[in-house]
Amino acid sequence: MARNRRKVEGEVTFSWVFARLLMFCILVGLFLGLTFIQRRNLKMGDELKMLERELQSAREKTQSLRSELAHYCTPRELEKSMARFQIAMTRPSEDQIRRRADPDASESGIIAPRLLVQHEPVRLTARTP
């Protein structure tokens, strides 16, 4: 009888080499992928810290500009600026200023009709299609 030559002890077959090579490539790809993800996460962490520092400096700058703007909006500073730019403007006199009293909560005569008008239902004839 003829001997089965396919199964020889210790012989390296193509399928055995291919399986081992495939497993090696999968493991190398897995480790390279993990390394890539770790590096990307570290890089993103550094970018996040940099952006947070920029945001903090922008907030500080905004706060300083707001305080500076509040300082320059005072009447005394406005008068200094007008004098520096030689703008011939002066404060209005008391007879030029008209002061109006705000409606008080006790004066419901002004506010009540507005509220009543707001609560009235809309007439059907006034609606447009």
Secondary structure, DSSP 8 states (H G I E B T S, - for coil): -----S--TT---HHHHHHHHHHHHHHHHHHHHHHHHHHHHHHHHHHHHHHHHHHHHHHHHHHHHHHHHHHHTSHHHHHHHHHHTT-------GGG--------TT-HHHHHHHHHHHHS---GGG---
